[in-house]
Amino acid sequence: MGGCYHCGEPLPAKGHYSLIIDGQERAMCCPACVAVSETILGAGLDDYYRLRDQQASRPNDGAEDFLQYDSPAVFQQFSSSRNGLWQSQLSIGDMHCAACAWLIEHRLGMMDGVRSIRVNLQRGMATVEWDPATVKLSAVFDAIYRLGYGVQPWSAEGHLEQMREQQRGLLRRLGLAGVAMMQLMMVAVALYAGDFQGIDDDTRSLLRWFSLALATPVIAYSSQPFFKGAWRGLRSRRLGMDVPVSLALIAAYLASLQATVRGEGHVYFDTVSMFCFFLLLSRFIQNNLQLRREQTMRPLLPMTARKLLADGSNQWLALSALEPGDEIVVQPGEVVPVDATIIAGSSSVEDSAFTGEFMPKRKAVGDMVLAGSHNIDGSLYLRVGAEVGQSRLSQIDQLLDSARLNRPPIAELADRLSGYFTLFVLFCSGAAFFYWSVHPGHSAFLTALAVLVVSCPCALSLATPSSYAAAISALRRRGALVANAAVLENLEHISHVIFDKTGTLTEGRPRLMAIERDSEIEEARLLGIASALELESSHPIAQAFARDRLADAGFTPMTLHASNLELRAGEGVEGDVDGLRYRIGSRRFCLPDATEADDGNMTVYLVRDGVLLARFVLQDSLREEAKQAVSALQSRGIRSLLLSGDDSDQVAWLAGQLHFDEYRAACSAADKLARIRELQAQGATVMMVGDGVNDAPVIAAADVSIAMAAASDLTRSCADVALLSNRLSLIETVFEKAVQMRRVLRQNIFWALLYNGTALPAAAMGLVPPWLAALGMSASSLVVVLNALRLDRREQRAAHQAELRKLEEAGV
């Protein structure tokens, strides 16, 4: 009796389970496999059984309870919101091949409320975009579970552990292949010497059978990653780079097996082991580089934290047990475990993971410290501000995963080219075998093997993703988080850049400088009215009227309360104070019929029933790097525009100071959006730099968008690049790194084409032995990866130097 059709497990001695699939009765081992198969067939996804390259894992018999993930407090820890939809990242277990990813994508794609689903087979991750008004997240979990796959929320720590386990598996396969290769090479020397110096048949036969015994585990175990990859590609009708490698390994092994059994001909067991060893070594080094990049890009958080108790003592708790409002202590040399506010103590804190600035900064009471920052020299007492899963570090992880899932057009093109090139390599290998079979001079079989391996398109396929990954990693270290990998390609075509003013070119913290009264109302009451009206507004100008900010500026407002507030985006606020209706905001909003001239200051007006009561003169300082940033973009031939929601009194002055090509004041979000559409209709490629909530639709509409560090969550989620600090010089850094990336990418593609264009003819001419072909193919892939890593090398050196400085400061 065969095994279960679904999972391959032995059939039970008692009981009979079966299902009709493809018109035939298929035996099953348990009701759970029957249920999963019925789910697959019921959804019309029976192609899964045709596409899969190995059988599924046996599902659990018991039902899982996923209702816990319907709670917003739970799913927000691994999800992000955008335009009323939620995007959740899930870790999928027991995925074996492309058919598994295909099955999950098609099954969830049929669910109402699931807008999109992308499965990354290599990372074991699914990104699901869903509508909370239509579907519950527990239903998504349940649908995946009923297909027979394990499912749980995605975590970066779990992914790193998965990568480490993959490395351990590769190391085991590599070790076996290496030991076998050394032994087989010694045996091969004896066999080759015997062909010239004479060897008796029994000894030759013994050495061949011994070689077969050593080579069989290499084929059966060490070579499995190549066979699985090749079979997966063939099942999905795509010729991948593993196809020619697998053909070479299998052909060499079977030819050697035949020669051993018959006792005649040549054996190539040493070639098999060298093929496998060099190819595994290349893959191991590449995976190790990727693992190191993952570890250095994301600071690892501690698993526990010291919670302060009521009696002043502290207790170690698991990080997941901490709640907002808890108080913890972080000692010198430790990593801050959660986003928190300092309530006692002061210390130098290094947060280069977020700002890209490696020099520590002094933090004191009231300052915010972020999870993943390093506490240098003082004890810090902190109040937890957010759940562990909602920290800034978690948000960065989500954006990075989004960037990895996004494949630039050039990457798709490289994949298609590699598929066609693989077909070409197979043709050349067959042609070389035929030619040397007819024209003696070189071994037709060995020449065909060399052609199969030497021109495997690994380097061509790795050229694009390795360059993009290194550039994204380098920018992450500098303090610019790329959420859309295609932006590095699109920056080359930017023709116009649009800046917002407040919070982007200026510090975004206006300060009240003077009050010009136009009524008999006393100053304290005017300030009280303004403060009450602006209380609920989040606009930077409104924050200047907060009571603490007014006190810092030397003003004392009266305590008043406003009601019936109406906020007008980009214009001002209207509301009632003590039964009277007031307006505060721009001149256009408060005094639409006024004709007074601009005075060059940032002025906020307060009116009652259309009568001017006071003018509040504010001042917002220009960012130090603003002029340099605008000038650097203009030197690239990019036209600069300033579109601000503020009135033109300060916008015109600022545009003149920074030499903008065009400026417009009093622009609403709709005005900015219309200007972008107008430029795009004229063939322009537009970049937008902003920070406000009202910039979110404009950010989304631009061809390339950059959000400042102080931007709203909505604006940052819409942006292609999110700056982790407010240094405008980072914009030029992004352009520079994009130029470097394109240069390295062209070098990689040129090298890959040059190598394949040179190596393939040489191998077809019989000039490249099989062992050198395997070594050359591995070396070409490593050259591409190492060349790409040059993009991140300077940032890695800077990080290392910063670590040394921290050790010196700590007295180590």
C-alpha positions in Angstrom: 0.0 0.0 0.0 1.2 3.5 -0.8 1.2 6.5 1.6 -1.3 9.3 2.0 -1.9 11.1 -1.3 -1.8 14.5 0.6 1.1 14.2 3.1 2.8 10.9 2.2 2.4 9.5 5.8 1.7 5.7 6.1 -1.9 4.7 5.8 -3.6 3.4 9.0 -4.0 -0.4 9.5 -7.6 0.2 10.5 -10.0 2.7 9.0 -10.2 3.9 5.4 -10.1 7.5 4.3 -10.2 8.6 0.7 -11.2 11.3 -1.7 -11.8 11.5 -5.5 -9.1 13.7 -7.1 -8.6 13.9 -10.8 -11.2 11.2 -11.3 -9.3 8.7 -9.2 -9.8 7.6 -5.6 -6.9 8.8 -3.5 -6.1 7.2 -0.2 -5.7 9.5 2.9 -4.2 8.7 6.3 -6.6 10.7 8.5 -9.6 13.0 8.5 -7.4 16.1 8.8 -5.8 15.3 5.4 -9.3 14.7 3.9 -10.5 18.0 5.3 -7.5 19.9 3.8 -7.9 18.3 0.4 -11.6 19.0 0.4 -10.8 22.7 1.1 -8.4 22.8 -1.8 -10.7 21.1 -4.2 -13.7 23.1 -3.0 -11.9 26.3 -3.8 -11.1 25.0 -7.4 -7.4 24.9 -6.6 -6.8 21.2 -7.6 -3.9 22.4 -9.8 -1.9 22.4 -6.5 -1.5 18.6 -6.7 -0.1 18.9 -10.2 2.2 21.8 -9.4 3.7 20.6 -6.1 7.2 19.1 -6.1 6.8 17.3 -2.8 4.0 16.2 -0.5 2.6 18.5 2.2 3.2 18.2 5.9 0.5 16.3 7.8 -2.0 18.8 9.3 -3.0 18.9 12.9 -6.2 17.1 13.8 -7.3 19.7 16.3 -8.7 23.1 15.3 -6.7 26.2 16.3 -8.4 29.2 18.0 -7.4 32.3 16.0 -10.0 34.6 17.5 -7.3 36.3 19.6 -6.0 38.0 16.4 -9.3 39.8 15.9 -8.4 42.2 18.8 -6.9 45.5 17.5 -4.5 45.5 20.5 -3.1 42.2 19.2 -3.1 42.5 15.4 -1.7 46.0 15.5 1.6 44.5 16.8 2.3 42.9 13.4 0.1 45.1 11.2 0.0 48.6 9.8 -2.9 50.7 8.6 -3.1 52.5 5.3 -6.1 54.1 3.6 -8.6 52.3 5.8 -7.0 48.9 5.1 -4.7 46.8 7.3 -1.6 45.1 6.0 -0.5 42.1 8.2 2.7 40.1 7.9 2.3 36.4 8.7 4.9 33.7 9.1 3.9 30.6 7.2 5.3 27.2 8.2 5.7 24.0 6.2 5.9 25.7 2.8 8.0 23.4 0.6 7.8 24.7 -3.0 6.3 27.3 -5.3 3.1 25.4 -5.5 2.6 26.1 -1.7 2.9 29.8 -2.3 0.7 29.6 -5.3 -2.0 27.7 -3.3 -2.0 30.2 -0.5 -2.1 33.2 -2.8 -5.0 31.8 -4.8 -7.0 30.6 -1.8 -6.8 33.9 0.1 -7.3 35.9 -3.1 -10.8 34.4 -3.3 -11.8 35.7 0.1 -14.0 38.7 0.4 -12.2 41.5 2.1 -8.7 40.3 1.2 -7.4 43.0 -1.2 -4.0 41.5 -2.0 -1.8 38.7 -0.8 2.0 38.2 -1.6 3.9 35.2 -0.4 7.7 35.2 -0.1 8.7 31.5 -0.2 12.3 32.1 0.7 11.4 34.2 3.8 8.4 32.1 4.7 6.3 35.3 4.9 2.9 36.3 3.6 1.9 40.0 3.4 -1.9 40.3 3.5 -3.8 43.5 2.8 -7.4 43.2 4.2 -10.5 45.3 4.9 -11.6 45.1 8.6 -15.1 46.0 7.6 -15.4 42.9 5.4 -13.3 40.2 6.9 -11.8 39.3 10.3 -8.1 38.5 10.5 -8.9 35.2 12.3 -10.7 34.1 9.1 -7.4 34.7 7.2 -5.4 32.7 9.7 -8.0 29.9 9.6 -8.0 29.8 5.8 -4.2 29.3 5.8 -4.4 26.7 8.6 -7.1 24.7 6.8 -4.8 24.4 3.8 -2.4 22.5 6.1 0.2 25.2 6.8 1.3 26.6 10.2 0.6 30.3 10.6 1.5 32.8 13.1 2.4 36.6 13.3 5.6 37.5 11.6 8.6 38.4 13.7 12.0 39.6 12.7 13.6 37.5 15.5 11.9 34.4 14.1 13.1 35.2 10.6 16.7 35.5 11.8 16.4 32.2 13.6 15.1 30.7 10.4 18.0 32.0 8.5 20.4 30.7 11.1 18.8 27.2 10.8 19.2 27.4 7.1 22.9 28.2 7.5 23.3 25.3 9.8 21.7 23.0 7.3 23.9 24.3 4.5 26.9 23.9 6.7 26.0 20.2 7.4 25.6 19.6 3.6 28.8 21.5 2.9 30.8 19.5 5.5 29.6 16.2 4.1 30.4 17.2 0.5 33.9 18.6 1.6 34.9 15.4 3.4 33.7 13.2 0.5 35.5 15.4 -2.0 38.8 15.1 -0.2 38.5 11.3 -0.1 37.3 11.0 -3.7 40.1 13.1 -5.0 42.7 10.8 -3.4 40.9 7.8 -4.9 40.7 9.6 -8.3 44.5 10.1 -8.2 45.0 6.4 -7.8 42.6 5.6 -10.6 44.1 8.1 -13.0 47.6 6.9 -12.2 46.5 3.3 -12.6 45.3 4.1 -16.2 48.9 5.1 -17.1 51.0 2.8 -14.8 48.8 -0.2 -14.7 46.3 -1.4 -12.1 44.6 -4.8 -11.7 40.9 -5.0 -12.4 40.0 -6.0 -8.8 41.7 -3.0 -7.3 40.1 -0.7 -9.9 36.7 -2.2 -9.2 37.2 -1.8 -5.4 38.2 1.8 -5.7 35.2 2.6 -8.0 32.7 0.9 -5.5 34.4 2.8 -2.7 34.0 6.1 -4.7 30.3 5.2 -5.3 29.7 4.7 -1.6 31.3 8.1 -0.9 29.5 10.0 -3.7 26.0 8.6 -3.0 25.5 10.6 0.2 26.6 13.7 -1.6 23.9 13.2 -4.2 21.3 12.0 -1.8 21.8 14.7 0.9 24.2 17.5 0.0 22.8 18.1 -3.5 19.2 18.2 -2.4 18.9 22.1 -2.5 19.7 22.1 -6.2 17.4 19.2 -7.0 14.5 20.8 -5.1 15.1 24.1 -6.8 15.2 22.5 -10.3 12.1 20.5 -9.7 10.2 23.5 -8.4 11.2 25.5 -11.4 10.1 22.8 -13.9 6.8 22.3 -12.1 6.1 26.0 -12.5 7.3 25.9 -16.1 10.3 28.2 -15.4 13.9 27.3 -16.1 15.9 28.4 -13.1 19.6 28.3 -12.5 19.3 25.0 -10.6 18.2 23.1 -13.7 21.6 22.9 -15.5 23.4 22.3 -12.2 21.1 19.4 -11.3 21.4 17.9 -14.8 25.2 18.0 -14.5 25.2 16.3 -11.1 22.7 13.6 -12.0 24.4 12.9 -15.4 27.8 12.6 -13.9 26.6 10.4 -11.1 24.5 8.1 -13.4 27.3 7.8 -15.9 29.8 6.9 -13.1 27.3 4.4 -11.6 26.9 2.7 -15.0 30.7 2.5 -15.5 31.1 1.1 -11.9 28.4 -1.6 -12.4 29.7 -2.6 -15.9 33.4 -2.4 -14.9 34.3 -0.3 -18.0 34.5 3.4 -18.9 35.4 6.4 -16.8 33.9 7.4 -13.4 33.4 11.1 -12.4 32.6 10.8 -8.7 35.3 13.3 -7.8 33.7 15.7 -10.3 30.3 15.2 -8.6 31.7 16.0 -5.2 33.6 19.1 -6.4 30.6 20.4 -8.2 28.5 20.1 -5.1 31.1 21.4 -2.8 32.0 24.6 -4.7 28.3 25.4 -5.4 27.3 24.9 -1.8 30.3 26.9 -0.6 29.1 29.8 -2.9 25.6 29.6 -1.6 26.8 29.3 2.0 28.9 32.5 1.7 26.1 34.4 0.0 23.6 33.4 2.8 26.1 34.2 5.5 26.6 37.7 4.0 22.8 38.1 3.9 22.5 36.9 7.5 25.2 39.4 8.7 23.4 42.2 6.8 20.1 41.3 8.5 21.7 41.2 11.9 23.5 44.6 11.5 20.5 46.4 9.9 18.3 45.6 12.9 19.5 46.0 16.5 18.6 42.9 18.5 16.5 43.7 21.5 17.0 42.0 24.9 14.4 39.4 25.8 13.9 40.8 29.3 13.8 44.1 31.1 14.0 45.3 34.8 10.6 46.5 35.9 10.6 48.9 38.8 8.3 47.8 41.7 6.4 50.0 44.2 9.0 49.4 46.9 11.9 50.7 44.7 13.2 47.2 43.9 13.2 45.8 40.4 12.2 42.5 38.9 13.2 40.9 35.6 10.3 40.4 33.3 9.9 39.1 29.7 9.7 41.9 27.3 6.3 40.8 26.1 4.9 41.3 29.6 5.7 45.0 29.7 2.7 47.3 29.3 2.5 51.1 28.5 3.0 53.0 31.7 5.3 50.5 33.3 8.6 51.9 34.7 11.9 50.2 33.9 15.6 50.8 34.5 18.4 50.5 31.9 21.9 50.3 33.2 25.1 51.6 31.3 26.1 49.4 28.4 22.6 47.9 27.9 20.2 48.2 25.0 17.0 50.1 25.5 14.3 47.4 25.2 11.2 49.5 24.3 10.2 53.0 23.2 10.1 55.0 26.5 10.4 58.4 28.1 13.1 59.2 30.7 11.6 59.9 34.1 14.9 60.0 36.0 18.6 60.0 35.3 20.6 61.1 32.3 23.1 59.4 29.9 24.7 59.4 26.5 22.5 57.4 24.1 23.7 56.1 20.7 20.7 55.7 18.3 22.5 55.4 15.0 20.0 52.7 14.0 17.4 55.4 13.7 19.2 58.6 12.9 22.3 57.4 11.0 24.4 59.6 13.4 27.0 57.5 15.2 28.0 60.0 17.9 26.0 59.5 21.1 23.6 62.2 22.3 23.0 63.4 25.8 19.5 62.4 27.0 17.8 63.7 30.1 14.4 63.7 31.9 11.5 64.2 29.5 13.4 62.9 26.4 12.3 60.0 24.4 14.6 57.0 23.8 13.8 54.3 21.2 14.0 50.5 21.4 17.4 49.3 20.1 19.3 52.4 21.2 22.5 51.9 23.3 22.8 53.4 26.8 26.4 54.5 27.2 27.3 55.9 30.6 24.4 56.5 33.0 21.5 54.7 34.6 18.1 55.6 33.0 14.7 55.2 34.6 12.1 55.0 31.9 8.3 54.9 31.5 7.2 52.6 28.7 5.3 54.5 26.0 4.1 51.8 23.6 3.7 48.1 23.1 6.8 46.2 22.1 5.3 45.4 18.7 4.4 49.1 18.1 7.9 50.5 18.5 9.6 52.6 15.9 12.0 49.7 15.3 9.0 47.5 14.5 7.7 50.1 12.0 11.1 50.2 10.4 11.1 46.4 10.0 7.7 46.6 8.3 8.9 49.2 5.8 12.1 47.1 5.1 10.0 44.0 4.5 7.8 46.0 2.1 11.0 47.2 0.2 12.2 43.6 -0.1 8.8 42.4 -1.4 8.8 45.2 -4.0 10.7 44.0 -7.1 12.0 46.7 -9.4 11.3 46.3 -13.2 15.0 45.6 -13.9 14.9 42.7 -11.4 12.0 41.1 -13.2 13.8 41.6 -16.5 17.0 40.0 -15.2 14.9 37.0 -14.0 13.3 36.6 -17.4 16.7 36.9 -19.2 18.2 34.3 -16.9 15.4 31.9 -17.8 16.0 32.3 -21.5 19.8 32.1 -20.9 19.3 28.8 -19.1 17.5 27.4 -22.1 20.4 28.6 -24.3 22.9 26.9 -22.0 21.0 23.6 -22.3 21.1 23.9 -26.0 24.8 24.7 -26.1 25.6 21.7 -23.8 23.7 19.4 -26.1 25.4 20.9 -29.2 28.9 20.5 -27.5 28.2 16.9 -26.6 27.1 16.1 -30.2 30.1 17.9 -31.8 32.8 16.2 -29.6 31.0 12.9 -30.1 31.5 13.2 -33.8 34.9 15.0 -33.7 37.3 13.3 -31.3 39.7 15.5 -29.4 37.9 16.2 -26.1 35.6 14.1 -23.9 32.1 14.9 -25.1 30.6 14.0 -21.8 32.9 16.2 -19.7 32.7 19.1 -22.1 28.9 19.0 -21.9 29.1 18.9 -18.1 31.4 21.9 -18.1 29.1 23.9 -20.3 26.1 23.1 -18.1 27.8 24.4 -15.0 30.2 27.1 -16.1 27.5 29.3 -17.6 24.8 28.9 -15.0 23.1 32.4 -14.8 23.6 32.8 -11.1 25.6 36.0 -11.5 23.0 37.5 -13.8 20.2 36.7 -11.4 22.1 38.0 -8.4 23.3 41.2 -10.0 20.1 43.2 -9.4 18.9 42.0 -6.0 22.3 42.1 -4.4 22.9 45.7 -5.6 19.5 46.9 -4.4 19.8 45.1 -1.0 23.3 46.6 -0.3 22.1 50.1 -1.3 19.0 49.8 1.0 21.2 48.6 3.8 23.7 51.5 3.4 20.9 54.1 3.4 19.4 52.5 6.4 22.7 53.0 8.3 22.8 56.6 7.2 19.3 57.3 8.4 17.2 57.0 5.3 14.7 54.1 5.2 13.8 53.0 1.6 10.3 51.5 1.6 10.1 51.0 -2.2 13.2 49.6 -3.9 12.1 50.9 -7.3 12.8 54.5 -6.0 16.5 53.9 -6.4 16.0 53.4 -10.1 13.4 56.2 -10.5 15.6 58.9 -8.9 17.6 59.1 -12.1 14.6 60.5 -14.0 13.5 63.2 -11.4 13.0 66.5 -13.1 11.1 68.5 -10.4 11.2 68.5 -6.6 8.5 70.0 -4.5 9.1 71.0 -0.9 6.7 71.8 1.8 7.8 74.6 4.1 6.9 74.2 7.8 8.6 71.3 9.3 10.5 70.5 6.1 12.7 73.5 5.2 12.1 75.1 8.6 12.4 73.5 12.1 8.6 73.2 12.4 8.6 74.8 15.8 7.3 78.4 15.4 7.8 80.7 18.4 5.6 83.6 19.3 7.7 86.8 19.0 5.1 89.6 19.4 1.4 90.5 19.7 0.0 93.4 17.7 -3.4 94.3 19.3 -6.2 95.9 17.3 -8.7 96.0 20.2 -8.9 96.9 23.8 -8.9 93.3 24.9 -6.0 92.6 27.2 -3.0 90.6 26.0 -3.5 87.7 28.4 -7.1 87.2 27.3 -6.2 87.3 23.6 -3.5 84.6 24.2 -6.1 82.6 26.2 -8.6 82.7 23.3 -5.9 81.7 20.8 -4.6 78.9 23.0 -8.1 77.5 23.5 -8.9 77.6 19.8 -5.7 75.9 18.8 -5.8 73.3 21.5 -7.0 70.4 19.3 -5.0 71.3 16.2 -1.8 69.3 15.4 -0.4 71.9 12.9 3.1 73.1 13.9 1.9 76.7 14.0 -0.9 75.7 16.3 1.6 74.2 18.7 3.2 77.6 19.2 0.0 78.5 21.2 0.4 75.6 23.6 0.5 76.9 27.2 4.0 75.5 27.8 5.4 76.9 24.6 3.9 80.3 25.3 5.5 80.2 28.8 8.8 79.4 27.3 8.4 82.4 25.0 7.7 84.6 28.0 3.9 85.0 27.7 1.2 84.1 30.2 -2.2 83.3 28.7 -5.5 83.3 30.5 -7.1 79.9 31.1 -10.2 79.7 28.8 -12.1 76.9 27.1 -13.4 76.7 23.5 -16.3 74.7 22.1 -17.9 73.9 18.7 -14.5 73.9 17.1 -14.2 73.6 13.3 -10.7 72.9 11.9 -10.1 74.0 8.3 -7.0 72.2 6.9 -4.3 74.7 5.9 -6.4 77.7 6.9 -7.2 77.9 10.6 -9.7 77.2 13.4 -13.2 78.5 14.2 -14.9 78.1 17.5 -16.8 79.6 20.5 -15.2 81.0 23.6 -17.5 82.4 26.4 -20.4 82.4 23.9 -18.6 84.4 21.2 -17.5 83.1 17.8 -13.8 83.5 16.9 -11.6 82.7 14.1 -7.8 82.2 14.2 -5.5 81.4 11.3 -4.3 82.8 7.9 -5.3 86.3 6.7 -7.3 84.7 3.8 -9.3 82.7 6.3 -9.8 85.4 8.9 -10.0 88.6 6.7 -10.9 87.5 3.2 -11.6 91.0 2.0 -8.5 92.7 3.5 -6.0 94.4 1.2 -3.1 95.1 3.6 0.4 94.4 2.3 2.6 91.5 3.5 5.1 92.4 6.2 7.5 89.5 5.6 6.6 87.8 8.9 4.7 84.6 9.8 1.5 86.2 11.0 -1.5 84.5 12.6 -4.8 86.6 12.8 -7.5 86.5 15.4 -10.9 87.9 14.5 -14.4 88.0 16.0 -17.4 88.5 13.6 -15.0 89.6 10.9 -13.4 92.3 13.1 -9.6 92.0 13.6 -8.7 91.6 17.3 -4.9 90.9 17.1 -2.0 89.7 15.0 0.4 87.2 16.4 3.9 87.4 14.9 5.7 84.1 14.8 9.1 83.1 13.7 10.3 79.7 12.6 14.1 79.1 12.0 15.4 77.7 8.8 17.1 74.3 8.9 20.8 74.6 8.7 21.1 72.3 5.6 18.1 73.7 3.7 20.1 75.9 1.3 22.7 73.3 0.7 20.0 70.6 0.0 18.1 72.8 -2.5 21.3 73.9 -4.2 22.5 70.3 -4.5 19.3 69.2 -6.3 19.4 72.2 -8.6 23.0 71.3 -9.5 21.6 68.0 -10.8 19.4 70.0 -13.2 16.3 69.4 -11.1 13.8 72.4 -10.9 12.8 73.2 -7.3 9.3 74.3 -6.2 8.1 75.5 -2.8 4.4 74.9 -2.2 3.3 75.9 1.3 0.0 76.1 3.0 1.1 79.3 4.8 0.3 82.8 3.5 2.9 84.4 1.2 4.3 86.8 3.8 7.1 84.4 4.8 6.9 82.0 1.8 8.1 84.6 -0.6 11.0 85.5 1.6 12.0 81.9 2.1 11.8 81.2 -1.7 14.1 84.1 -2.3 16.6 83.0 0.4 16.8 79.4 -1.1 16.6 80.5 -4.7 13.6 78.3 -5.6 12.6 78.2 -9.3 8.9 78.6 -8.3 6.9 79.1 -5.2 3.2 79.3 -4.2 1.7 80.3 -0.9 -1.6 79.4 0.7 -1.7 76.0 -1.1 -4.2 73.5 0.2 -3.5 69.8 -0.2 -5.8 69.9 -3.3 -3.7 72.7 -4.8 -0.5 70.8 -4.3 -2.0 67.7 -5.8 -3.3 69.6 -8.8 0.2 71.1 -9.4 1.8 67.6 -9.3 -0.8 66.3 -11.8 -0.2 69.3 -14.0 3.6 68.7 -14.0 3.2 64.9 -14.6 0.8 65.7 -17.5 3.6 67.7 -19.1 6.0 64.7 -18.9 7.8 65.7 -15.6 8.9 63.2 -13.0 8.1 64.7 -9.6 9.6 64.2 -6.2 7.8 65.5 -3.1 9.4 66.2 0.3 7.0 66.9 3.1 6.0 66.1 6.7 2.4 67.1 7.4 -0.8 65.1 7.6 -2.2 67.1 4.7 0.9 66.1 2.6 -0.1 62.4 2.6 -2.2 62.5 -0.6 0.5 64.6 -2.3 3.2 62.2 -1.1 1.2 59.3 -2.5 0.7 61.0 -5.9 4.4 61.9 -6.5 6.6 59.7 -8.6 9.1 59.6 -5.7 8.3 60.8 -2.2 10.4 61.5 0.9 8.9 62.0 4.4 10.8 63.9 7.1 11.5 62.3 10.5 8.9 64.4 12.2 6.2 63.5 9.6 2.9 62.0 10.6 2.5 58.2 10.6 0.1 58.5 7.6 2.6 60.6 5.6 5.5 58.2 6.4 3.5 55.1 5.4 2.8 56.7 2.0 6.3 57.7 1.3 8.9 55.9 -0.7 11.7 57.0 1.6 11.3 57.9 5.3 14.1 59.9 6.8 15.0 58.8 10.3 16.4 62.2 11.3 15.5 65.8 10.1 18.8 66.3 8.3 18.0 67.6 4.8 21.5 66.5 3.6 20.1 62.9 3.6 18.1 63.8 0.5 21.4 64.3 -1.4 22.7 61.1 0.3 19.8 59.2 -1.2 20.6 60.6 -4.7 24.3 59.8 -4.3 23.6 56.2 -3.1 21.2 55.7 -6.0 23.9 56.8 -8.5 26.4 54.5 -6.8 23.9 51.6 -6.9 23.2 52.1 -10.6 27.0 52.2 -11.3 27.5 49.0 -9.3 24.5 47.4 -10.9 25.9 48.1 -14.4 29.2 46.7 -13.3 27.6 43.5 -12.0 25.5 43.0 -15.2 28.5 43.7 -17.4 30.6 41.2 -15.4 27.9 38.6 -15.5 27.5 39.0 -19.3 31.3 39.1 -19.8 31.9 36.0 -17.7 29.1 34.0 -19.4 30.1 35.3 -22.9 33.7 34.2 -22.3 33.3 31.0 -20.2 30.6 29.4 -22.3 32.7 29.3 -25.6 35.8 28.2 -23.7 33.9 25.3 -22.0 32.3 24.3 -25.3 35.8 24.2 -26.9 36.9 21.8 -24.2 39.3 24.3 -22.5 37.5 24.2 -19.1 37.5 21.0 -17.1 34.4 20.3 -15.0 36.0 21.1 -11.6 37.2 24.5 -12.9 33.7 25.2 -14.3 32.1 24.7 -10.9 34.8 26.9 -9.3 34.3 29.6 -12.0 30.6 29.7 -11.7 30.8 30.0 -7.9 33.5 32.7 -8.1 31.4 34.7 -10.6 28.4 34.8 -8.2 30.7 35.8 -5.3 32.2 38.6 -7.4 28.8 40.0 -8.0 27.8 39.8 -4.3 31.1 41.2 -3.0 31.0 44.1 -5.5 27.5 45.0 -4.4 28.6 45.0 -0.8 31.0 47.9 -1.6 27.8 50.1 -1.4 27.5 49.3 2.3 31.2 49.0 3.2 31.8 52.6 4.2 28.7 52.7 6.5 29.9 49.4 8.1 33.3 51.0 8.8 31.6 54.0 10.3 29.5 51.8 12.5 32.6 49.9 13.6 34.4 53.1 14.5 31.4 54.3 16.4 31.5 51.0 18.4 35.2 51.6 19.2 34.4 55.2 20.3 31.6 53.9 22.6 34.0 51.4 24.2 36.6 54.1 24.7 34.1 56.4 26.4 32.9 53.5 28.6 36.6 52.9 29.6 36.8 49.4 28.2 
